[in-house]
Amino acid sequence: METIPKPNFFIVGAPKSGTTALYSYLRQHPEIFMSRLKEPQFFAGDIFGHQRNVTTMAEYLRQFEEARTPAIGEASTCYLVSPGAAHEIKEFCPGARIIIMLRNPVDVMYAGHCERLVNGGEHIVDFAAALDANEPRRYRTGPFKGQRVARPSYRQVVLFSQHVKRYIDIFGRPNVHVIVYDDFAKNPRLAYKNVLVFLGVSPNHECDFNVVNANRRIRNTTLHDFLSHPPKVLQGLARALLARSIRQRLSKYLNAFNEKFVPRPEMNQLLRKRLESEYAEDVRELSRLVDRDLSNWTNI
């Protein structure tokens, strides 16, 4: 009887730390199969509930049904902060290999705020105000429109020493590969090769290292929401009247018109220093865990 393919390695986060780029690079390797969907989120039911992209085991396994390679993986950044994901992954695949990508926690929070604004999960434009606000957020658009956003707070996401320790304790240090974003951005080719060695596949594969998931600024929020989640009636009408290639070109053109890929504005320096001080102790503990001096993240 044919064995159902299932993942044996997991990119678990952190968010905004290069996971989309690494997912894209690994998809190019002939000995690696990555899930069709980046961010299945299946094992994060404890924090995302029904707002996960994939909610059933059958649907999850369909992500890998075409896999015929020794290394099969997926990437869901919510697994790092989820208290239960590591345990569920271990039960699902006891010999799993874990890849963790880490970035300055202040930058992760700032980038995460920008992304939530674009994706409709945040309505407080000011970053400092959003950090400290306890009011519930509700989705502006999409399949969960109007629902309360089931997401950890910005501060919960970046308690990296706790999250990394959980994975090391459960999977063992040899099965956890840590990538520091600074290294990945500086030399993606070397970081990619080290991942291939960790996964036990040929380390000599070359791929393109294009910039992936650059920061976006939206010109018109209403148009962005419409293009991301068009009404089903209009989707059906477009399918009836326009060829698929024309629909794709039109969507690509409108999105390109409405999006600008620009660097994030520099954070207020007083706020940055306050946040660096707040996370200095966690960064020191993280440095010890991963045996890497990360003191430049806090400048303290």
C-alpha atoms as one frame of an Amber mdcrd trajectory, in Angstrom:
protein
   0.000   0.000   0.000   1.348   3.427  -0.984   2.449   5.580   1.928   0.817
   8.979   2.173   3.525  11.650   1.917   3.795  13.924   4.917   6.245  16.630
   5.969   9.409  15.764   7.832  10.726  19.275   8.349   9.080  22.523   9.439
  10.041  26.181   9.137   8.306  27.457  12.268   9.135  31.190  12.225   9.737
  33.828  13.368   7.472  36.029  11.240   9.072  38.765   9.117  12.438  37.014
   9.390  12.951  35.634   5.880  10.739  32.539   6.022   8.939  33.364   2.763
  12.241  33.786   0.969  13.616  30.506   2.352  10.372  28.713   1.423  10.758
  30.068  -2.122  14.407  28.999  -2.378  13.788  25.487  -1.037  10.970  24.934
  -3.554  13.594  25.129  -6.298  15.627  22.193  -4.955  14.973  18.881  -6.776
  15.215  16.849  -3.541  12.776  19.020  -1.587   9.003  19.356  -1.764   7.351
  22.294  -0.035   3.628  22.469   0.704   1.559  24.098  -2.018   0.417  26.691
   0.490   2.904  28.716   2.472   1.506  29.103   6.001  -0.891  26.135   6.363
  -0.983  26.952  10.109  -2.550  23.538  10.811  -0.751  22.860  14.113  -1.593
  26.274  15.608  -5.194  25.598  16.504  -4.541  26.691  20.070  -3.977  30.305
  19.006  -5.657  30.655  15.582  -8.641  28.331  15.990 -10.887  28.251  12.913
  -8.954  31.178  11.421  -6.162  28.867  10.300  -5.572  28.473   6.558  -5.910
  24.679   6.912  -8.122  23.206   9.634  -8.413  19.443   8.901  -5.833  16.670
   8.662  -7.185  15.536   5.293  -6.828  19.021   3.858  -3.378  19.319   5.408
  -2.101  16.066   3.883  -3.395  17.137   0.464  -0.752  19.858   0.603   1.872
  17.119   0.161   0.141  14.487  -1.974   2.428  15.182  -4.962   5.635  14.854
  -2.927   8.155  12.288  -4.202  11.291  13.640  -2.535  13.268  12.672   0.586
  12.746  16.074   2.196   9.161  17.349   2.544   8.446  20.582   4.338   6.146
  23.450   5.141   6.493  26.925   6.631   4.087  28.426   9.168   5.438  31.311
  11.224   2.707  30.993  13.868   4.170  27.684  15.074   6.961  29.463  16.940
   4.671  31.427  19.265   2.046  28.674  19.591   2.414  26.869  22.959   0.949
  23.691  21.498   2.399  23.487  17.987   5.748  21.960  18.947   4.034  19.152
  20.879   1.587  18.461  18.030   4.359  18.413  15.417   6.377  16.004  17.588
   3.394  13.673  17.878   2.737  13.908  14.136   6.381  13.418  13.106   8.688
  12.359  15.979  11.848  12.733  13.881  10.980  16.136  12.451  13.694  18.670
  11.758  12.912  22.228  12.810  14.137  25.440  11.192  13.818  28.668  13.182
  14.585  32.050  11.638  15.170  34.900  14.099  15.389  38.651  13.738  15.755
  41.645  16.023  12.484  41.499  18.021  11.884  45.243  17.671  12.083  44.963
  13.879   9.793  41.942  13.912   7.119  43.833  15.838   7.402  46.881  13.592
   7.269  44.838  10.381   4.424  42.741  11.769   2.395  45.870  12.466   2.865
  47.033   8.863   1.761  43.641   7.549  -1.337  43.494   9.759  -2.350  46.953
   8.526  -2.113  45.770   4.916  -3.886  42.459   5.540  -6.796  43.987   7.420
  -6.053  42.642  10.887  -5.026  45.958  12.430  -6.788  49.325  12.427  -4.484
  51.335  14.705  -2.070  53.062  12.343   0.349  54.372  14.963   2.778  51.607
  15.918   3.360  52.752  19.502  -0.386  53.021  20.118  -1.006  49.600  18.564
   1.613  48.004  20.833  -0.110  49.159  23.995  -3.751  48.939  22.918  -5.899
  46.258  24.560  -8.953  46.830  22.403  -9.978  43.902  20.194  -9.071  44.008
  16.516 -11.558  42.832  13.910 -10.825  41.779  10.359 -11.508  44.537   7.856
 -11.877  42.147   4.954 -11.501  38.533   3.848 -13.199  35.296   4.917 -13.241
  36.359   8.590 -14.489  39.896   7.980 -15.953  41.373  11.152 -14.593  38.594
  13.357 -12.249  39.297  16.242  -8.656  38.723  15.119  -7.264  35.567  16.726
  -3.611  36.527  16.841  -1.027  36.783  19.650  -0.003  40.294  20.639   3.071
  41.858  19.082   4.924  41.397  22.354   3.984  37.730  22.722   5.311  36.954
  19.255   8.859  38.093  20.040   9.527  36.346  23.352  12.041  34.346  21.372
  14.032  32.743  24.176  10.877  31.044  25.502   9.783  29.887  22.063  13.184
  28.586  20.973  13.720  26.781  24.286  10.397  24.979  23.816  11.525  23.538
  20.478  14.974  22.619  21.746  13.476  20.864  24.776  11.004  18.889  22.651
  13.104  18.049  19.576  16.675  18.216  20.908  19.278  20.779  19.883  20.703
  18.724  16.964  17.270  18.715  15.301  16.764  22.489  15.563  18.533  24.685
  13.015  18.591  28.402  13.851  19.131  31.090  11.214  19.769  34.695  12.221
  18.160  37.089   9.752  21.243  39.324   9.688  23.293  36.408   8.304  20.543
  35.364   5.890  20.231  38.865   4.428  24.008  39.294   4.155  24.773  35.924
   2.550  21.627  34.021   1.488  23.672  31.544  -0.543  25.619  30.357   2.522
  22.507  30.268   4.713  20.702  28.235   2.042  23.591  25.762   1.771  23.661
  25.286   5.550  19.944  24.458   5.497  20.506  21.879   2.750  23.224  20.220
   4.840  20.897  20.209   7.860  18.158  18.546   5.781  20.538  15.934   4.369
  20.057  16.828   0.699  22.602  17.847  -1.912  24.211  21.118  -0.777  25.471
  21.996  -4.249  22.173  23.132  -5.745  22.111  26.714  -6.997  18.952  28.789
  -7.056  18.071  32.424  -7.598  18.100  34.590  -4.507  15.569  37.217  -5.491
  14.131  39.508  -2.823  10.847  38.014  -1.609   8.059  39.615   0.447   9.375
  43.177   0.426   7.532  45.802   2.461   4.352  47.019   0.770   2.523  50.296
   1.000  -1.067  50.366  -0.270  -2.313  53.378  -2.234  -6.015  52.606  -1.764
  -7.204  50.254   0.993 -10.652  49.741  -0.528  -9.175  48.655  -3.856  -6.681
  46.397  -2.079  -9.447  44.665  -0.118 -11.541  44.274  -3.279  -8.661  42.710
  -5.242  -7.676  40.417  -2.350 -11.221  39.211  -1.676 -13.545  40.035  -4.605
 -17.264  39.296  -4.139 -18.174  35.768  -5.261 -20.772  37.115  -7.717 -18.132
  39.168  -9.501 -15.707  36.232  -9.475 -18.292  34.104 -11.243 -19.071  36.844
 -13.743 -15.391  37.378 -14.508 -14.887  33.626 -15.057 -17.852  33.586 -17.450
 -16.740  36.598 -19.473 -12.939  36.598 -19.378 -10.304  33.983 -20.137  -8.155
  32.957 -17.187  -5.020  34.524 -18.686  -6.817  37.857 -19.115  -8.132  37.735
 -15.526  -4.650  37.042 -14.216  -3.064  39.874 -16.232  -5.776  42.313 -15.159
  -5.393  41.364 -11.482  -1.611  41.630 -11.712  -1.858  45.071 -13.335  -4.309
  46.435 -10.776  -2.284  45.097  -7.850   0.910  46.561  -9.307  -0.841  49.918
  -9.662  -2.147  49.856  -6.101   1.001  48.621  -4.339   4.335  50.283  -3.777
   7.326  48.345  -2.496   9.145  50.826  -0.317  11.268  50.639   2.838   9.395
  51.106   6.096   9.769  54.580   7.602  12.425  54.706  10.290  11.018  54.002
  13.732  10.967  56.734  16.331  14.356  56.402  18.044  13.065  56.975  21.571
  10.523  54.202  21.061  13.186  51.909  19.619  15.499  52.450  22.589  12.635
  51.771  25.019  11.751  48.523  23.268  15.384  47.430  23.000  15.723  47.912
  26.746  12.499  45.972  27.334  13.783  42.948  25.396  17.450  43.097  26.409
  17.168  40.281  28.961  15.282  38.020  26.552  17.935  38.646  23.885  20.699
  37.758  26.351  18.961  34.467  27.151  18.406  33.789  23.458  22.109  34.400
  22.792  22.948  31.728  25.343  20.450  29.256  23.879  21.675  29.538  20.286
  25.341  30.154  21.203  25.446  33.405  19.258  26.151  36.955  20.474  23.038
  38.968  19.579  23.813  41.987  21.753  23.815  44.251  18.677  20.007  43.822
  18.646  19.660  45.830  21.840  22.776  48.048  21.872  22.819  47.727  25.665
